Every structure is written in structure tokens, then in C-alpha cells.
């Protein structure tokens, strides 16, 4: 039995990191994920036995690690990945959530979904193929979705005799392209997922590379600063009124801090009413917190009685969000039914529900060449463009660039209730 | 320690609480499915945290096969009394009596599959529009594809190939009459996270999770508890062993782990060292490669 203090230090001091993987078909994405899970002991014996059995039955030569991530019957039968799958592993430093998104051409929507919550994107490039159209698409989506860190893995280095020139050639080509893109932090790694070079252990075949391994990067990339701690934004999710004897006058506003920090005494404004007050307490069950910050879920109480309900936003007075009904955004279309100009949709933005009409579409993007098309109006599934909408009531927002929570919005088809568009406010 | 540091458990907790509050806000009549296992215990604990100091604004419901470990029921009743909460029992036996479900026969008979009938009937009868489940994506490969907000049609079916995209923290719970949602607040938790959280927050759990002596027998490499309604083959010999549950389900399909783990620290260390998945001991998953996917499509938990 370990000493309790050491024990707590080991298990209760880990950080969470969410990453997404993007690669073309056969770039070795499943092998890479399989390698990370296997080397970090997140694959169990019975899972391994099950995929060994399944691989043997299908007549595969090697154990097919893709079977680990392809969970649905149809996926296993067709040998393709249909939907985003979530995978988990942990090292003593961090717990990792992988959004494993299919590399198929028509699945831009899955990549956007996986990217929406990621801190890190891993983009895989086959060393033999170099930068492809699809690579550009992956890089563009990472930049559009504002994933703070991008790790470009040049994979299958074993098949190009571990040559530094090949790696540098791809690195330079990617850098040229990414000048046009808005990515804060890009790293490049030469790896072989199959052989394990530079994934968990350093490669002995590439003396010329003196950077970190992939796992080291994932464990050490600084993610705390990815959150916005400047703009105080607290979308009210739910009003808590116990109306019991003990808490007769308690009126708390429950929500998850979208950005910034909140502490007792802070001056705040409530939108849309515009009334101001100060924070009385920040509660979490029996605890009153000295300070809370994104992404904590808390209950805030105010000094003054103000009428506040779901959809309202408590903000810090010093830095107010934008308010408006005419909103411009980049949007990725997710539905088989095309976007309708002048069409009406439901929208969800923070805890707020509204309706909107699509007024204009200035352009759409060819995501393989990044060229803008000003003529073709309307979007079909997997296309990305800029639109202007008018909402039935004002929304309180920031640009997505500044705030991934108050800057994101979804469009919902009013007849099917399906989520059809993912918008990033400009 | 850095100023804005949130450990992984606190971040998962915040996410789950956010999801629970979305459920309370977006649905008219949600219900929390409570089995008495550690996942639903943690989910209920998080729900109490999410709405404190008010009460959890939805009822609990136990889909009861009648084939329980008695300790599970004792613990359930104790916890309900302690927290002043009501837990509805929907009995599989009632579904059988009404002819809605047919009891399986034979040596591997289990009421596991029948629970789906009872669950869907209870949702329909009581007009629940959302059922909260403690399912986690790391449990099983079909669950890895599951959304936080999972749409069910009017037959209670799941269409895994045609799910709504789920982006950022914007959950779309819109539905038509007669349809409902399954919501999984613990989607991103692993077995280890659940144990660490129980340890960190000192959450009460049934004694079944700790080592105890029990009469058991071995079937296909899985230790099962001896109970009156368990039919045994002649070759299956009942012996007494030191065991504990890693997961608690119906007694007929819950495999027991040989273990001397007596504290939460022991359990966490055992979980870290184990090389078999949690559901590896679940007899209900061994029926076929896609056993979970097939049951989930029909409306299972």
C-alpha cells in the first residue's frame, strides 16, 4: 500500500487534454492511435484478444488495430470509419481524450465535430505522399476551429529510409501553405507509427531529429493558457431556487463559466436587462469559492434581486460582449439537405435559443485550394462558407477567434430537429 | 500550483454538471436511471451537486430485474432515505406478468435483455422525455460512438449511423412528440476516473465493491455468484472465495473479481494494474461481437 500523500499526488494532479486526429485514408491514423493506446497500456488483454480473433477471421495478416476504434458493425464489415469515436488513455501526467475522426473525403463534418472541443490537432502526412489536398483541408479546419496547437506528424518514415530531406521537404511545404492560415502553434515530428519511432520512445534511426517525441509533446504542451481568462462571461443555464426553510431566499444562477474569472465582490452586468450588481458568492455544493474560472460549473448569487432567467448572461462590466441580431459567421454545413438562402432555422448559442433567417452569403471556400468563390450561392454537406443571419432576438457574443464558447453557434432544421450547421462568429 | 489549474476530475465534473443542468433546462420530464452501481451513484452525486442547495429536479428510476444482489437494494434504499429522494421501481417481473416480455430459459437465462422492454414501457407510460444513463464511452466499442445527447425515435430505437453532430458545448435536445433522449453525463469518464472521483469526493458506495467472502462458481472463465435462481450445470462446483464486484448489474450476469482489495486506494491500484476490461466479466456482452450495439439499437441503456 502506497503512502496516501504520494498516492494523491499521483492520481489527483493530472490535467485533461483533448486532441483530435486527422489524416487521409491509409495515413496510418488507426495504427498511431493503436500505438498510443497500446504503449500506454490502455488496451486490455480481452480487447486485444477480440481484435486478434476478428482480424484472423477476416484473413488479415497483421492484427488490425483499426478494429479497436471501429465500433459499429457496419464499420467493421465495410472496413471504414463512419463516425467520430472517442478514445481515452492516461499517463501519470495527463488524461487524454481522443476524438478519432474518419479520414474519408465526405466526412468534413466529423472532423469539424471532433475539432470543436480539441486543444490539439494531430495532422498525419504519409512521408511517401507528401502534402496532399486533404492535408490542406485538415490544416484549414484546424485553423477555422481555432485549435490552439497543431502537431504535424510525418508518418511512415521507415518507408523513406528515415531521410531527413523528405521530412524537411514536407515541413517546408506545409509551412508555405500554412502562412495563409491562422494557426498559433505548429510543431513537426518525423515518426513511424508502425515501428514506434518517436511516438512514445525516441527513434534510434533518426539521429538528425533532436526534438521531443509525440507523447512527450502531448504530455507537456501548455494548455492552461488556451482558455480566455480576460473576458468574464457566464451564460445562465438554470435558476436555482430551493424554497426550503433553510434556503428560503436563496436564488442562485447555475452555469459553466465560458471565459474569465468570477469572485465575490466583482461588479457584473446582466444581459439583456443591463442591470448591474456585485457577486455575493460563488457556490459549489457546500463550498463557497474564493474565485472560479473557465471551464468551471458553479452557482453565482448576486447582492441585488434582479430578474434573471436561462439565456441571460452575467458579464464583467469592464469588458462587454457584442450585442446584436445581425450576425456574420463562417459556417460548416452538416446536413444532406442544402442550406437555403432566406431559409429559417432554429439557433442555439450559449444557453440561448432563438430563430434566424439566412440573409446573405458573401462567399464559400474551396477547402482543398482555400480559394474563395463569390458566385456560387448555397452550401451542401461538408461545404464551408460565410453567411449573415438575422436572429429573432439579440445574442450576446464574442468573435470565435476570441472566445470559442460565446463565439460558436449551431443551426437546427425546424422540421427534422437535426443539427445542420456549425457556425463560428466572425 | 498554477492559478488556473483544474485537475482532470474537476474538469470532468464540470462537464457532467453542465450536461445535467442542460437536461433540467431542455426537457420537461427527465428521469435518472439508477441501478445501484458505481456509475449511477456518481451520476446521482453529481446531480445533487449540480442543483444544490435545491433538490435534484427529477426522479430516479430503477429498472429492477428482481435478480439483484441484496446488498444493492439495501444500499439503494439507504441512499434514498439519506438524501430524501424518491426512486421509482420498474419491475421486469411486471412486464413478464403482463405478457410484454418472455422469460428466457436454460442455463444462461438472464433478464438482462428483458430490461429493455420494461425500460421503454416505463418511459412511455410515465411520459418521460429524457432518461439519464451512467454509460461511459470507454466501456464498450459501440458506446464509444454514443453522443452525450442521444436521440431515440418513437420506438425507442437508436440509429448509430445517423446521429446528430455534437459540437462545442451546444446540446440539441429538440424532438418530436413521442420521441425521447438518452443523455450520458459520464460519457468522457473512464473506469479509473470514476474510482478516483469516488476517492477524491469520498462518495459512498455499496460494500460489494470491496473484498468479501462469497459462494461462487466458475462458468466460461467468469466467476458468478451462487443464488437460488441461478441454474447450474452438474460440473459447476460452488466454492467460497474472496471476491469483489468491478461492476454491478443483475446477479445473473455480473462476473466477480478474485480480489483482496479492501480500500479505495487498493481498488484504484488494482484498476491501474488490471489487464482485462471492466465489462470483460459481464456475461451479457459475451453473447456476440456486436451484443452491445444490437441491444442499444433496440433501446437498452
Interface residues (C-beta under 8 A of the other chain):
Chain A: X1 X2 X4 X7 X11 X12 X13 X14 X15 X16 X41 X44 X45 X46 X47 X50 X54 X68 X69 X70 X71 X72 X73 X74 X76 X82 X83 X84 X85 X86 X87 X88 X90 X94 X95 X97 X109 X110 X112 X113 X116 X117 X224 X227 X229 X237 X238 X240 X241 X242 X243 X244 X246 X247 X250 X252 X254 X255 X256 X261 X283 X284 X285 X286 X293 X295 X296 X297 X299 X310 X334 X346 X348 X349 X351 X404 X405 X408 X409 X410 X412 X417 X418 X419 X422
Chain B: X2 X4 X5 X6 X7 X8 X9 X10 X11 X12 X13 X14 X15 X17 X18 X21 X22 X24 X25 X48 X49 X50 X51 X52 X53 X54 X55 X137 X138 X140 X141 X142 X143 X144 X145 X160 X161 X163 X164 X165 X166 X167 X168 X169 X170 X172 X174 X175 X176 X187 X188 X190 X192 X193 X196 X199 X200 X263 X265 X266 X268 X269 X274 X275 X276 X277 X280 X289 X290 X293
